[in-house]
Amino acid sequence: MAVGADHAIFYVPAVGKGEMLGVVMLSKSRFLGVRIVPSMQADSVRIAVSAMLKDANKLSVATCDEIRSWPSVDAGFYEGRKGASFPLSALGKLGLPVFQVDIVPATGPPPGGFHHPYANFIAYCSCESTRDELNLNIGTLAYPDAGKCVQIGKCARCCRISLP
């Protein structure tokens, strides 16, 4: 799933029942960021969206479980199949930018270079930016370990829950 925001595209994989989640950071807002939790539903993707409230806790040190339970305002559920494209329109009602979502098939990481232990796993987050101040490396990939979150440039955070 690709989420577009101000010169950046953030990819969050739809894995199982929401094992991966992403947070698109916001500046100049009463909200800290937009939490996006995609999950597979038969042959479609269901996306839970919420605006995270600013909190005394630091997002940079929060675990995946803390981010999942972070106080937030609901911005709706959306559903689509491969090839679908739609806006996350409820964000506009909260005074936030309305992100565009495209449901795209997962692909593996690019060949060569550094190989993370999850390198053969297609469930990774990435961020592509046309603005250097958002992301110093175009196409930065993130493979968070279970229960952890990874910062992707200045674009977003990607988290993976710990399965029981």
C-alpha positions in Angstrom: 0.0 0.0 0.0 1.4 3.4 -0.9 0.4 6.5 1.0 1.3 9.9 -0.6 2.1 13.0 1.4 3.8 16.3 0.4 6.4 15.1 -2.0 6.9 11.7 -0.4 5.5 8.2 -0.9 5.4 5.9 2.1 4.9 2.2 1.6 3.4 0.1 4.4 2.8 -3.6 3.8 -0.5 -5.2 4.5 0.5 -8.2 6.6 -2.0 -10.6 8.3 -4.2 -8.8 10.7 -2.2 -5.6 11.0 1.2 -6.9 12.0 2.9 -3.8 10.4 1.9 -0.2 10.9 3.2 3.1 9.8 3.1 6.6 11.3 3.4 9.6 8.9 4.8 12.4 11.0 3.1 15.8 11.0 4.5 19.2 11.7 2.6 22.4 12.6 -0.5 20.4 13.8 -2.2 19.6 17.0 -1.6 16.0 16.1 1.7 14.1 16.3 1.1 12.0 13.2 -1.2 9.8 11.3 -1.2 6.1 12.2 -2.0 3.7 9.3 -2.6 0.1 10.0 -3.3 -2.1 6.9 -4.5 -5.7 7.2 -5.4 -8.4 4.7 -9.1 -9.2 4.3 -9.5 -12.1 1.9 -8.6 -10.5 -1.5 -8.6 -6.9 -0.3 -6.8 -4.6 2.1 -8.5 -2.9 5.1 -6.9 0.2 6.4 -7.5 1.7 9.9 -6.5 5.3 10.1 -6.2 7.6 13.1 -4.6 10.9 14.1 -2.3 10.5 17.0 -2.6 13.1 19.8 0.5 14.9 21.0 1.7 13.3 24.2 4.4 13.8 26.8 6.0 10.5 25.7 8.5 10.6 22.9 7.5 8.8 19.7 11.2 8.2 18.9 11.6 5.8 21.8 8.1 4.3 21.8 7.7 0.5 21.2 5.3 -0.8 18.6 2.7 -1.7 21.3 2.9 1.8 22.7 2.4 3.3 19.2 -0.5 1.0 18.6 -2.2 2.1 21.8 -1.2 5.8 21.6 -4.2 8.2 22.3 -5.7 9.1 18.9 -8.8 10.4 17.1 -10.4 7.9 14.7 -10.1 8.9 11.0 -12.0 5.9 9.6 -11.6 2.5 8.0 -11.0 2.1 4.3 -11.0 -0.9 2.0 -9.7 -1.6 -1.5 -8.3 -4.3 -3.8 -5.1 -4.3 -5.8 -5.1 -1.3 -8.2 -7.6 0.8 -6.1 -6.8 4.4 -5.4 -8.7 6.6 -2.9 -8.2 9.5 -0.5 -8.2 9.1 3.3 -11.0 11.8 3.3 -11.8 11.7 7.0 -8.3 13.3 7.7 -9.6 16.5 6.1 -12.5 16.6 8.7 -9.8 16.7 11.4 -8.0 19.6 9.6 -5.2 17.4 8.3 -3.9 16.9 4.8 -5.9 14.2 2.9 -3.4 11.5 1.9 -4.0 9.5 -1.3 -3.7 5.7 -1.0 -2.9 3.3 -3.8 -3.2 -0.4 -3.2 -0.1 -1.9 -5.0 1.4 -5.4 -5.0 4.3 -6.0 -2.6 7.7 -6.4 -4.1 11.0 -7.6 -2.7 13.9 -5.3 -1.8 16.2 -4.2 -4.6 19.1 -6.6 -5.4 22.6 -6.0 -4.2 23.9 -3.9 -1.3 23.2 -4.5 2.3 21.1 -7.6 3.1 19.1 -7.5 6.3 17.9 -10.8 7.9 14.4 -10.0 6.4 15.9 -9.3 3.0 13.9 -12.1 1.3 10.7 -11.0 3.1 8.5 -8.7 1.0 6.9 -7.1 4.1 9.0 -4.0 4.5 8.3 -0.3 4.7 9.9 2.2 2.5 9.8 5.9 1.8 10.6 7.7 -1.5 10.9 11.4 -1.5 11.5 14.1 -4.1 12.7 16.5 -1.3 16.1 15.9 0.2 15.1 17.4 3.6 12.5 14.6 4.0 14.7 11.7 3.2 18.5 11.9 2.5 18.3 8.5 0.7 15.6 8.0 -2.0 13.9 4.7 -1.5 15.0 4.0 2.1 13.9 0.6 3.3 12.9 -0.5 6.8 12.8 -4.0 8.3 11.7 -3.5 11.9 12.3 -6.4 14.3 9.3 -7.8 16.1 8.0 -5.3 18.7 10.2 -2.5 17.4 9.8 0.6 15.3 12.2 2.1 12.7 12.5 5.7 11.7 12.6 6.2 7.9 14.4 9.5 7.3 12.1 12.3 8.3 9.3 10.7 6.4 7.7 8.2 8.8 8.1 5.4 11.3 7.4 1.7 10.6 6.6 -0.8 13.3 6.1 -4.6 13.5 4.1 -6.1 16.4 5.4 -9.1 18.4 3.2 -12.2 17.6 2.3 -14.4 20.5 
